[in-house]
Amino acid sequence: MTQREARPVFLRFPSGRSVELGLGVEERIGRGCSNRSIAEELGCFSTVSRRHCSLFVGSDGRTVTVRDEGSMNGTRVGEDSAPLREGELRTAVLPVRIRLGQSVELYIE
């Protein structure tokens, strides 16, 4: 079996804009995160915490692991309606929807 080349993975915002996520790298998501593009996109949503969650895309670009960082309004992964508890990890196969609070939907594809 030959190994497939990893494909790029993008985080798509409600605005329709997207940023590429690094493979095998943790990315913090929130209004106060260090990635300026992400912080600017989420800055207008009061239900998104400054440090809402972290994303880790697998090195093959096929999965993402999501961890809630103590957000006030919860982080939900995929179709699961139960929010993650602080520090809880959940891994999903891409593409997947991530909900920050009840109304902000991000897509990882």
Secondary structure, 3 states (H helix, E strand, C coil): CCCCCCCCEEEECCCCCEEEECECCEEEECCCCCCHHHHHHHCCCCCCCCCCEEEEECCCCCEEEEEECCCCCCEEECCCCCCCCCCCEEEEECCEEEEECCCEEEEEC
